[in-house]
Structures are given as structure tokens and as C-alpha cells.
Amino acid sequence: MTAAADAAATDTGATVTVALVGTLDTKGAENRWMADRLREHGVEVVVVDVGTGEAEGYGSPASVSSAEVARAAGADILELRQRNDRGVAVTAMGEGAAAVLGELHADGRLSGVLALGGSGGSSIAARAVRDLPIGLPKLLVSTMASGDVAPYVGASDVTMMYSVVDISGINSISRAVLGNAAAAIAGMACAYADRIGAEGSRAGSAGSQSAGTNPADERPLVAASMFGVTTPAVEAARARLEELGYEVLVFHATGSGGRAIEKLASSGLLAGVLDLTTTELADDLVGGVLTAGPDRLTAAGVAGVPQVVSLGALDMVNFGPRASVPERFESRHFFIHNPTVTLMRTTAEESAELGRRVGVKLAAATGPVVLLVPRGGVSALDAPGMDFFDAAADDALFGAVLDAVRDSSVVVIDGEQHVNDADFARRAADELHGLVRKGH
């Protein structure tokens, strides 16, 4: 056992277990080599076979067979083999592996995940770890890691390592790269087990630990959404929340930022969400480049996390350089933010639909929600005399969102202030603080 593994086991009594996710039908020998390295580092290994063919080269039955993985996804391994449809097989095995890993985590038997593969294996592994909580180590050694890794990383904390050579046999290069990967995940898994064990000990001695608390300093965590045109609001709100004893994580509303907020909201790590900047919904509706997807502004509601929400930057849709804007928008009103960012003003019709969507999402929330309506403007560009000031569009936005939350439990604060007014921002922070305190 390595010193790190020994320390983790001694200090907390935790078992350090790494799930090795691999296609044993095509990379059996490589996964066997990785499993041996992991055991040399003192961690227990659960081998999850996500291949659809007969396992070859692994030498012993997987901890979780491919048939069990397929069954966890509601599929049959023999039918997948007979169908011989790579896309269907990759999807099924990814879903099944996600279910298997989720069960291992729920049972307290998962300290980290390691996977290696090409495009297919990487896709399966990416789906398998997507729903695991942030903080649990996830390492993917992939031939795809030198390009665009967004499809594999998504909004999670996946660590990707480029394999350099194809994952096909153990040679002088792969031995070094894969050896480093085994050592890395073993170290991360030991540190994770040590941390989780220590947190459990603290919780046991001090009573149950509240959700959204960071054990490092005991300050509740709040996620906040920000854009350049709502920076004054979020900075003022952040300062106020920090005065009140919170740790504030600020995410730039560029698509990935919104997805990260959604991921955190569903992870149980947050005490509250300060979602003043919901602009990604405009990109999703109209076709801009910074969409966070249609599920933006839903995770906190599903999880019952307290939310204070506003309409920041819903006056704009984001594109790249001016020449990249689709031709169908040529007649629209634009603002050249810089040579690589072009902003387009949302119309009254689009604003009305955005208001409706925001309101519907908030009305469906299972936890407490406060909606702040800034009638003075929703961004730095949306004020009298500024480029995106459009009273009709703003009225359509405000009217639609208020209609959608009417007769719901959403608390509405409808005021004449601009979103970037300091008093508006501090009010938002105080409202969130009130919601969090009510829940404890």
C-alpha cells in the first residue's frame, strides 16, 4: 500500500475504491494492466465492463459484467450484439454505467473513477460520470483529449489526459502515460476518501451538517450568475453575501457557466442560488452561441434550493464576430461588444417568450423563490439613452414573467430600479439570506 492509501485508511477508516470503466472486448489487456497498477497503489478496484463484445485479454471476470451494465440501462447485451448498432450500444452502455456508478456512490463504495478509451469509450465514460457529484475524482485517459473536450467534460469536474498513442497494447509510451494516470487517480481517490471521512467525523461530533456548507471554513455556499453587463449588480450582491457569512461562487453566464450552476444546484453543495443573470435562456431561444441548454434555471427548483432570480441580460443574444451572425438576423439591432463578440437586441416577441419561460420554471420550483423585476433595465446596455433601451421589449418581458408566476408560491419584488443599482443588488442578497435562514 502506498503512503497516501495507508494514510487514508488509517486516518478515517475509509476504504479507497476506484471504479475502472473500460471496454474489455477491445481493451482487455490494457484495463488489466491498469487494474494491477491501481492495486499496487493500494486501492481497491471495481472493474466495470462497458464493452458489448466478449471480454478478451482481461483474464478474469469483471466486477460488473457487460450484461449487468446493459441490464442497468434496461437493455439486453445479446440484443445489443445482434443489433450491431454502434450508436445504440454506446448510448445504452453509457446509461448503464452511469446507473452502476451511481449505485456504488450511494452505497459509499466509490472514491474515484478511471476510464481509458478512444472516441466510443470516451463517450461511454463521459456519460457514466456525468451525474456523479463535483469533488469525486473522475479521470479519463483518451485519444480525444488533445481536441475539443467540451462534449466529454460538460459541466462536471472531469480530468482528461491525452493518451499520446492509441490505447492499443502496453508499450514504452502508453506504460508511462497510463502509469501516471493510475498514480493520479489513486492519489486523488485517497485524498477524497480522507476528506469525506474527516467530514463525516466532524458531522458526527457536531450533529448533522447542513446542506450547502463548505467544511473547510463552514461558510454556506452560494452560486451566482454574472455577465459583463451585470457585473456591478453581482459584485455588490457578492460583497453583501460575504458580509453575511457566505462563500460566493460566481459563474460567467457563457453557457458552460450556467451548466455548472445547474450541476452544483443538483449536487447538494449549495445553500442558495443568486441567479441575477439569466441571459443564457435568450441564446437558447433565439439561437445564440452561449446557450446553457433548455434546462437552465431548473435544477435548483427541482432540488428545492432557495433561489433569488432576476432577468439580467435577457435583452441580448450573443454571437461571435459580426461576420459570423446568421444571415436571417441581418435586419436586427446589433451592438459590437468587441471584435469577437456581437450582441443582438431581443425583440418584444422574444422577450415575452423569455419572460414566460422564466416564470414557468420558477413557478414549478419545489423550494422557495424570490423574483426581482428591475423595471429600470436588465443590463448596462438597457437604460434610457443606451444602445439596447427598448421600453416595449422590456414591458413584454416583465408582463409575461409576472403572468407566469401569478397564483404560484413565487415571491415577487417589482421595483423601478435598474438591475445594476447597488440597492437592488443588496436587496437581492438580503432576500437570499432570508430564504436560507428560513430553511434551517
N, C-alpha and C positions, 0 to 999 in steps of 0.2 A: 504494500500500500504506500502511496506517495505521502509526503508530509502533509500536503493540503488535504487529501482524503482522510488521513488519520486524524488531523485536527478537527475536521468537520464532524467525524463520527464521535470523537471524544468529547468535544465541547457541547454538542447538542443532542447526541444520541440519534441523530437523523441518519437514515440510510440514503446514500447518494446513488441515485439511479438515473442512467441516461437511456433514452429510447433511441435506438439506431434504426432509422427508417430507410429501407432500401429495396430495390428490385432484385430479389435473389435469383430470378430466372436469367438475368443478363449480367448482373454484377455480384454474383455469389461469392467469388473468391475475394473480391475487394472488400466486401462487407465483413467476411470472416476475418480478414486481416485487421480491419478497423475494430471489430469486437475484441480481438485479442489485445490490441493496443489499449483500448479503454480499460480492460480488466487489469492490465499491467499498471495502470494509473490508479487502481484501487476502487473503481466504481463498478456497481452492478450494471448489467446491460440487459435491456429488453429489446430483442430484435423483432421488428415489425416488417413482415414481408408484404410489399405493395406491388410485386410483380404479378402478372396474370398467367405466366407460363410455369412450367415445372421448375422448382428451385434447383439450380445447378452450381456446383462448386462451393456451396456454403459448408456442406459436410455434416450438418446436424439440423434437426428441425428448428424452425424459427420459434421464438417465444409466442408470437402471434402469427399464425399462418395466413397466407393469402386468402384462403377460403373464409377464415374468420373476419378478415378485413372487408372482403366483399360483402359478407353477410351483415356486417355492421352498417353498410350503406343500403341494405335492402336488396342486394344483388346476389347472384349465384356465380361462383368462379367458373364453373363449367360452361355456363351460358355465355359468359364474357369471352371465354376462349373460343367457343364455337362461332360467336358473332364476328370476332376478329375485326372489331372497330376500335382503332387506337384512341380516338377521341372519347368514345363512350367509356372505355376501360380506364383511361386516365382520370376522368371525372368521378367514376364510381370508386376507384381505389383512393383517390384524394379524400372523398367524403367519408369513406370507411375509416381511413387512417385518422382523420380528424376526430371521429367518434371514439376510436380506441385511445388516442392520446387524451381526449377529454375525460374519459373514464379513469385512466391512470392518474391524471392530475387530481380529479375529485377524490380519489382514494388515497391521496398523499403519497403516491408512488412515482413521482416524476420530478427530477431535479434539472433536467435538460434534454434537449433533442438534437440529434446529429443526423444529417442526411447527406448523401452524395449522389449526383446524377447528372445526366445530360438534360436536354430540354424537357423530355417527358417526366423523368424522375424528379426534376426540379419543380415542375408544375404540381406533381402529386404532393411533394414535401411542403411546398408553399401553402397549398390548401390545408394540409394536415396541421400546420402550426398556426394558421391564421386566427383561430379563436382562442388560443392559449393566452393567458394574461401577460401583460407587459411586465418585464422583470424576470420571467422564467427564460433561461438561456435557450436560444434557438440558432443553430449554426448549420448553414447549407453550403457544402462544397460543390461547386457547379461549373460546368463548361461555359455557362451563360453569364458568369459573374463579371466579365470584362465589358459588357454592353449595358443596355438599359435594364436595370434590375427592378424598376418600379412594379412590374407585374408579379414579381416574386416577394418583394418586401411589403408592398401595400402600406398599411398604416401601423404595422407591427414592428417590433424591435428585432427583426431577423438580421443576423450577421451573415454576410455572404463572403465566401473565399473562392477566388478563382483557382481552378484545378490546374491551370497551365497546359497540361497534356490531357488528352481524353482519358476518362476513367475507364481504362481497359487494361487490366493487369497491374501488377506491382513492379515498378521499375525505379531507377535511381531518382527520377523527378517525383513521381507520384508518392514514393516512400517518404520523401521529405515533406511534401505538401500535406498528405493525409496524416502523417505522423504529427505535424503541427496542429492539424485540426483536432485530432484525438486529444492531444495535450490541452488544447484551448478549451474544448467543451468540458473536459474533466475538471479543469481549474474553475471554470465558470459554474459548473454544477455543484462543486464542493462549496464555493462561496455562497451560492444560492441556498443550499441546504443549511449552511451555517447561519445565514441571515434569517431564514424562515424559522429555524429552530429557536434562535435568540428572540425573535418577535413573539413566538408562541410562549416562551418563558416569561417575557415581560407581561404579556396579556394575562397569563395565568396568575401572576403575582399581583397584578393591579386591576384585575377584573377584565371583562371583555373590552377589547379595543374598538373604538368607534370606527365606522367605515370612513374612508377618506382621510385617515390620519397617516402622516409620514413618520415612521418610527424613529428616524434619525433625529428629529427635533420636535416631534409631537405637534407640529402645526398642521391643521387641516389643509388639504389640497384643493385648490380651485383652478379650473381651466378657463381661460379667457380667449376670445377670438378678436383679432385685430387686423386692420388693413392700414396702409399708409394714410388714407383719408379719414380714418377713425382713431389714429394714434393718440391725439390729445385726450379723447374720452377714456380709452383703455389705460393709458398711463396714469391718469388721475384716479380711476377706479382701482387700479392695482395698488397705488400708493395707499389709498384708504383701506383696502382689504389687508394690506400688510400691517397697517396700524392696528387693525382689529385682531391680528394674530394669525393670519392665513399665509400660506405659501402659494403664490400665484404662478401658474404655468401659462405663458402667453403663446398662442399659436397664430401664425400668419395665415390668413384665410386664402390660401392659394390652391385649394383642392386637397393636397396632402395634409395641410394643417387641419382642415375640417374633418377629414377622415381620422386623424389622430385624436381629435376631441371625441368623436363618436366611439372610437376604440376605448379610450380611457373611461368614458362615461359608463360603458358596459362592463368595465373591469372591477368595479367596486373600490377603486382607489380614490375617487373624488368625493369631496364633501358637497360640492356645488359647481355649477357652470354659469359663467358670466358671458352669455352669448350676445354681445352687443353688435357683432359684425356678421351678418347672415348673408353676405354678398354672394357666396358660392351657389346659393339657390338660383340667383339670376343667371349665372353661367349654365347651370343645369337646364333651366327652362329655355333659354334663348339659343344656346349653342356656343358659349364662350369656352375658353381654354382652361379655366380654373375651377371647373366643377368638382365637387366632392361627391357627386352621385345623388340619386333621388332620395336616399335615406338620411341625408344630412338633416339634423335637428330632430332626430327620433330616439337615439339611444338613451339619452338622459331621461326622456319621458317614459320609455319602457322600463328603465331601471329604477324609476322613482327618485332620481337625483334632483334636488332643488335647482331650479333654473330662474335666472333673470335674463330676459331676452329682449332685444330691440331689433331695429330694422336697418342697421348700419350698412351703408354702401349698396343698398338694393337699387340705387339709381344708376348702376353701371354694370356693363358686361365687359369682360376682359378678352383682348386678343393680343397677338404678338405685334410685330412691326406693321405699320399701316398697310403695306402691300399684301399682307397675309390675311386681311379681313375678307371673308367670303363676299363674292360679288353681289349676292342678294341683299346685302346691307348697305349698298353704295349710297342710298338716299338718306341714311340715318345721320344723327348728330354725333360727332366724334370729338374726343379730346386726346391729343398726343401727349401721353404722360412722360415718355422718353422714347428714344429710337427703337426700343424693343417692346414697349407696352403701349397699346392703343385701347382707350376706353370708349365705350359706346353707351349713350344715354338710353335707359329703358323707357318705353312708351307708356302711355296711360293704360293701355290694354294689358301690356305685360306686367305693369305694376299692380294692377288689380288682381291678376292671377297669382303673382308673388304673395300679395297680402293674404289671399285665400289659402294658399299652401302653408304659409307660416301659421295662420290661425288654426287650420285643421290639425296640424302637427301638435301645436300647443294644447289644443282642446282635448286631444287624445292622451295626454301625459297622465301617468299614474301618480306622479309626485307633484309637489307644489310649484306653481309657475307664476311669475310676475312678468307682464308685458309692459314695457315702457315705449310710448309713442312720442317721438320727437318731432312735433309739428314745425319746428324751426328749420328742419333739414336733416337729411340722413347721412351726409358726408361733407367733407371740406369743399367739394365742388357744388353742393346743393344748398345754396343760400342766395338771397337776393343779390343780383349783380355777378354771381359766379356762373361758370360755364354750363353747369348741369341744372341750374334752377328751373324747375317746371312745376308750377303750383298744381296744375291739373293732374299730372302724373302722381305727385305726392298725395293729393286728395284721394285719388283712386286707390293707392296703396293703403293709406290709413283707413279708409272706409271699408275696404274688403277685409282687412285683418280684424277690425272691430266687429264686423258682421259675423266672421267665422268663430270668434271666441264668445259671442253673446250666448248666454244661458249655460256657459261652462264654468268650471271652477277657477279659470284663469283670472288673476287679479290684474286689472288694467290701470295703469297710471298714464293718463292722457294729458300732455302738457305742451306748452308753447315753446319750450326750449329747443335749441339745436343739439344734436347728438354729441357734439364736441364741447358743449358748455360744461365747465367744471362742476357746477352744482348738479347737473344731470348725471354726470359720471359718479359723483359721490353718493347721490341718491340710489343709483343702481347698486353700488357696493353695499350700502346700508340695508337695502331691501334683501339682498342675497344673505347677508349676515343674519337678518331676522328669520329668514326661511330655514337656515341651517340650525339656528338655535332652537327653533320650534321642534325640530326633528330629534333633538337629543335631550 
